[in-house]
Amino acid sequence: MKPTDISVLSRRQFLVAGGLAALAFGIRPVRAAAQRYFSVSQRNGRWWFITPEGKPFFSIGLNHIDPSPLRFTSNGDLWERKYGNSMERWLKKSVAPDLRAWGFNSIGWTQEVVTRGPTNHRHSRGFTFEEYQWLGVPYCHQLPFADFHQWETETRHPSFASPEFAEWCDYVAREHCARMKDDPKLIGYFYIDCPTWIHTTQFSTWKGPLFDPEKLKAQSGRKELFDLATQYYRVTHDAIRRYDKNHLILGDRYEANRPIADEVMEAAKPFVDVFCFQHFSKPEAVAQNLARWHEKTVKPVLLADYAVTVKASDGSQRHSGAGYAEMLRRLRELPGCIGAHLCGAYLRNECRKRGLRDAAEHPDEEALRGIIEANRETNGWMNKQ
């Protein structure tokens, strides 16, 4: 089989097997006056995203979609020759067909890590409104309200009570939400990627956590954190709702393998529709953790970033198709879980060193076989609901 054959072959096999009509959702043109949007609801004892057409939707998303690896000098003129320096052509010609062929029905988090170190840890930019339209599938979008991400090493903590924080949030909502408010393909808005409310990482110890966890030993400290988090979630929520009253608020993507304060989660509850987590662990542990948070919050949960990987002989990481399938199987058994987004990437770069295609667009055929079959099975299960 030639390196490019798996896309065409898989697309045919996938769309024929099981009649997965749901994958066609979201490819329709945006209506000028769309009246319905994604929501969340319980049906027959299980939580779901609900599509604008009123159908149950389990989000099978891919994260980290960045074309810059195509412009490595080792690829010569590939980007210019094949795509004419056009994001629109790349998204329509390669990315969208691959997503459908591989069985992904949504986009989770488009930014990709491009540098990673003690003084500089950066991600590519997020997609624009136009780029989501060219891609033509349901998507989640990140709003850059603040930068206390777990991986962030350079920026001081914000003051949520300051007028400039409220002004910034209003600007972010004007810039992003005011343009996306009528798009039925938009699932909802993410905020922070693994916020450091009460923990630090190796490279962020210089600024400490947003809130001193030692204070949580006293009732006064617990109330202080609850009030602080309430201010943050209220300001961000209200900024969105001034410009977009239609779409879900997905909020922060909490790091499940780090401490998460109950006070933060309680503060978020009135202001978010879904609780979202990043969790890199064995499928059994991930499922148990999501079940626990669903029980505590009584809200649907989303596995917003995860991967089961194996190390290749060249030092890069590869997705485990079997591990991916086991994760989806366990999440289908959780009545509170409404989706899983794979920590990609679409293209492998030299920083993450993991992708479904390499920088020259050759597919990881072994991983994709397992992923395609697991997605086919999950879409079939979803369509029977």
C-alpha positions in Angstrom: 0.0 0.0 0.0 1.4 3.5 -0.9 1.7 5.9 2.0 -1.2 8.0 0.7 -3.6 5.1 0.1 -4.9 4.7 3.6 -6.9 8.0 3.4 -8.9 7.0 0.4 -9.3 3.3 1.4 -10.3 4.1 4.9 -12.7 6.8 3.8 -14.6 4.4 1.6 -14.6 1.6 4.1 -15.6 3.9 7.0 -18.5 5.6 5.3 -19.9 2.4 3.9 -19.6 0.4 7.1 -22.6 1.1 9.4 -24.0 3.9 7.3 -22.6 6.6 9.5 -24.7 9.5 8.4 -23.8 11.5 11.4 -20.4 12.3 10.0 -22.1 14.5 7.4 -23.3 16.8 10.1 -21.7 20.2 10.2 -20.6 20.2 6.5 -23.7 22.1 5.5 -23.4 25.8 4.8 -24.0 28.1 7.8 -27.6 29.3 7.8 -28.0 33.1 7.9 -30.5 32.8 10.8 -29.7 29.6 12.6 -32.0 29.1 15.5 -30.6 26.1 17.2 -27.2 25.3 18.6 -25.3 22.5 20.5 -26.7 21.9 24.0 -26.3 19.2 26.7 -29.1 17.0 28.0 -29.8 13.7 29.5 -31.6 11.0 27.5 -32.4 7.6 28.8 -30.2 8.1 31.8 -27.1 9.3 29.8 -25.7 12.7 29.2 -25.1 13.8 25.6 -24.2 16.8 23.5 -27.3 17.5 21.5 -26.8 18.7 17.9 -28.7 21.6 16.4 -30.9 19.0 14.7 -31.7 17.5 18.1 -29.7 14.3 17.8 -27.4 12.8 20.6 -23.8 13.6 19.9 -20.7 12.0 21.5 -17.8 14.2 20.6 -14.9 12.3 19.0 -12.4 15.1 18.6 -8.9 15.6 17.3 -6.6 18.2 18.9 -3.6 20.1 17.6 -3.9 20.9 13.9 -1.1 23.0 12.7 0.3 23.1 9.1 3.8 24.4 10.0 5.5 21.0 9.8 4.8 21.0 6.1 7.1 24.0 5.8 10.1 22.3 7.2 13.1 22.8 4.8 13.3 19.0 4.5 10.0 19.1 2.7 11.2 21.4 0.0 8.4 23.2 -1.8 5.6 20.8 -0.6 3.5 23.6 1.0 3.7 25.9 -2.0 3.4 23.2 -4.6 0.5 21.2 -3.1 -1.4 23.9 -1.3 -0.4 27.1 -3.0 0.4 28.7 0.4 -3.3 28.5 1.2 -4.8 27.5 4.6 -8.2 27.2 2.9 -6.8 24.7 0.3 -5.0 22.6 3.0 -8.0 22.4 5.3 -10.4 21.5 2.5 -8.2 19.2 0.5 -6.4 17.3 3.3 -7.6 17.9 6.8 -11.3 17.7 6.4 -11.3 14.6 4.3 -8.9 12.9 6.7 -11.1 13.7 9.7 -14.1 12.2 8.0 -12.2 9.2 6.8 -10.7 8.5 10.2 -14.1 8.8 12.0 -13.5 12.0 14.0 -16.7 14.1 14.2 -15.3 17.2 15.8 -12.3 19.4 16.5 -11.2 19.9 20.1 -8.2 22.2 20.5 -6.4 23.4 17.4 -3.3 24.9 18.9 -0.1 22.8 18.8 2.9 22.9 21.1 5.8 24.3 19.0 8.5 25.0 21.7 8.9 23.4 25.1 11.5 24.4 27.7 12.2 26.1 31.0 12.0 29.7 29.6 9.8 29.3 26.6 6.8 27.0 26.1 4.6 28.2 23.2 1.7 27.0 21.1 0.7 27.8 17.6 -2.2 30.2 17.2 -5.8 29.1 17.4 -8.0 28.9 14.3 -9.9 31.9 13.0 -13.6 31.9 12.3 -12.9 31.6 8.6 -10.6 28.6 9.1 -13.3 26.7 11.0 -15.7 27.4 8.1 -13.3 25.9 5.6 -12.8 22.9 7.8 -16.6 22.5 8.0 -17.0 20.2 11.1 -18.2 20.8 14.6 -15.6 22.5 16.8 -14.6 23.8 20.2 -12.8 27.1 20.5 -10.4 28.4 23.1 -10.8 31.9 24.5 -7.5 33.4 25.8 -8.9 35.1 28.9 -5.8 34.4 31.0 -2.4 32.6 31.0 -2.1 30.5 34.1 -1.9 27.3 32.1 0.1 24.4 33.6 2.8 24.7 30.9 3.0 28.5 30.9 6.4 29.7 32.2 6.6 33.4 31.4 3.5 35.3 32.4 2.6 36.7 35.8 -0.8 35.8 37.3 -3.7 38.0 36.6 -5.8 39.9 39.1 -9.4 38.9 38.6 -10.8 41.8 40.5 -8.9 44.4 38.5 -10.8 46.5 35.9 -8.2 45.7 33.3 -9.0 41.9 33.6 -12.7 42.6 33.0 -11.8 44.9 30.1 -9.6 42.2 28.6 -12.3 39.6 28.9 -14.7 41.9 27.2 -12.3 42.4 24.3 -11.7 38.7 23.9 -15.4 38.1 23.8 -15.9 40.9 21.2 -13.1 39.5 19.1 -14.1 35.9 19.2 -17.6 35.3 20.4 -19.3 38.1 18.6 -18.2 36.5 15.3 -19.0 32.9 16.2 -22.3 33.5 18.0 -24.5 32.4 15.1 -22.4 29.4 14.0 -24.3 26.1 14.5 -21.0 24.1 14.1 -19.5 25.7 17.3 -19.9 23.3 20.2 -18.7 25.6 22.9 -15.8 27.6 24.4 -12.8 26.4 26.4 -10.8 28.6 28.7 -7.5 27.6 30.4 -5.5 24.6 29.4 -4.7 22.9 32.8 -5.0 25.9 35.1 -2.6 26.1 38.1 -5.1 27.1 40.7 -3.2 25.3 43.6 -0.3 23.6 41.9 2.9 24.4 40.0 5.1 22.6 37.6 8.9 22.4 37.4 9.3 25.5 35.3 6.5 27.7 36.9 7.7 27.5 40.6 9.1 31.0 40.3 5.5 32.5 40.3 3.9 29.8 42.4 0.3 28.6 42.1 -2.5 31.1 41.6 -3.6 30.4 45.2 -1.6 29.1 48.1 -2.8 25.5 48.9 -1.7 25.9 52.5 -4.6 28.3 53.0 -7.0 25.5 52.3 -6.3 24.0 55.7 -8.6 26.7 57.2 -12.2 27.5 56.5 -11.3 31.2 55.8 -8.8 30.1 53.1 -11.3 27.8 51.5 -13.8 30.6 51.3 -11.1 32.9 49.9 -10.4 30.5 47.1 -14.1 30.0 46.4 -14.6 33.7 46.2 -11.6 34.2 43.9 -12.7 31.4 41.5 -16.3 32.8 41.6 -15.0 36.2 40.5 -13.0 34.6 37.6 -15.8 32.4 36.3 -18.4 35.2 36.7 -16.3 37.8 34.8 -15.5 35.4 31.9 -19.1 34.0 31.7 -20.6 37.4 31.6 -18.2 38.6 28.9 -19.2 35.7 26.7 -22.9 36.2 27.3 -22.8 39.8 26.4 -21.9 38.8 22.8 -23.0 35.1 22.5 -26.1 33.8 24.3 -26.2 30.7 22.1 -23.3 28.4 22.8 -22.1 26.2 25.5 -19.4 27.2 28.0 -16.9 24.4 28.5 -14.6 26.3 30.8 -11.2 25.2 31.9 -9.6 21.9 31.0 -8.4 20.7 34.4 -5.3 18.5 34.8 -6.6 15.3 36.4 -3.2 14.2 37.6 -2.6 17.3 39.6 -4.5 18.6 42.7 -7.9 20.1 41.9 -9.6 22.2 44.6 -13.2 21.4 45.3 -13.7 25.1 45.9 -12.8 25.9 42.3 -15.2 23.3 41.0 -18.0 24.5 43.1 -17.4 28.1 42.0 -17.4 27.0 38.4 -20.7 25.1 38.5 -23.1 28.0 38.0 -21.1 29.3 35.1 -20.1 26.3 33.0 -22.1 23.7 31.2 -19.5 20.9 31.1 -16.5 19.9 33.3 -13.5 19.1 31.1 -10.3 17.3 32.0 -6.9 16.4 30.6 -5.9 13.0 31.8 -2.9 10.9 30.6 -3.2 7.6 32.3 -4.4 4.0 31.8 -8.0 3.9 30.4 -9.3 2.3 33.6 -7.9 5.1 35.8 -9.2 7.8 33.5 -12.7 6.4 33.4 -12.7 6.1 37.2 -11.6 9.7 37.6 -14.2 11.0 35.2 -16.9 9.0 36.9 -15.9 10.5 40.3 -16.0 14.1 39.0 -19.4 13.6 37.3 -20.8 12.3 40.6 -19.4 15.2 42.5 -20.4 18.0 40.1 -23.6 16.3 38.7 -22.7 17.8 35.3 -21.5 16.1 32.2 -17.8 15.5 31.8 -15.6 15.7 28.7 -12.2 14.0 28.3 -10.7 17.0 26.5 -7.1 15.9 26.0 -5.6 12.4 26.3 -3.6 9.8 24.4 -2.3 6.3 24.9 1.1 6.1 23.3 4.0 3.8 22.6 7.6 4.9 21.9 9.0 4.2 18.4 12.5 3.1 17.6 13.5 6.6 16.4 12.5 8.2 19.8 9.2 9.6 18.6 5.8 8.7 20.1 3.1 6.7 18.3 -0.5 6.3 19.2 -1.6 3.0 20.4 -4.7 2.0 18.4 -5.6 -0.7 21.0 -5.2 1.8 23.8 -7.4 4.3 22.0 -10.1 1.7 21.4 -10.0 0.7 25.1 -10.4 4.3 26.2 -13.4 4.9 24.0 -15.0 1.6 25.1 -14.7 2.6 28.8 -16.1 6.1 28.2 -19.1 4.7 26.3 -19.9 2.9 29.6 -19.9 6.2 31.6 -23.3 7.8 31.5 -21.8 11.2 32.5 -19.2 11.3 29.7 -20.1 13.2 26.5 -16.9 12.9 24.5 -13.2 12.3 24.1 -10.6 14.4 22.3 -7.3 12.8 21.2 -4.1 14.7 22.0 -3.1 14.5 18.3 -1.4 15.8 16.5 -2.7 15.9 12.9 0.9 16.4 11.8 3.9 15.3 13.8 6.4 18.1 14.6 9.8 18.0 16.3 8.4 19.2 19.6 5.5 16.9 20.4 7.0 14.1 18.2 3.6 12.5 17.8 1.1 12.7 15.0 -1.3 10.8 12.7 0.7 11.9 9.8 4.4 12.8 9.8 5.7 16.2 8.5 5.8 14.8 5.0 2.2 13.7 5.3 2.9 10.0 5.5 0.2 8.4 7.7 0.8 6.2 10.8 -1.0 3.3 9.2 -0.8 1.0 12.2 -2.2 3.5 14.7 -4.9 4.7 12.2 -6.2 1.2 11.7 -7.1 0.9 15.4 -8.3 4.5 15.6 -10.6 4.2 12.6 -12.1 1.0 13.8 -12.7 2.4 17.3 -14.3 5.6 15.9 -16.5 3.5 13.5 -17.7 1.5 16.5 -18.3 4.6 18.6 -20.2 6.5 15.8 -22.3 3.4 15.2 -23.2 3.2 18.9 -24.0 6.9 18.9 -26.3 6.6 15.9 -28.4 3.9 17.5 -29.3 6.2 20.4 
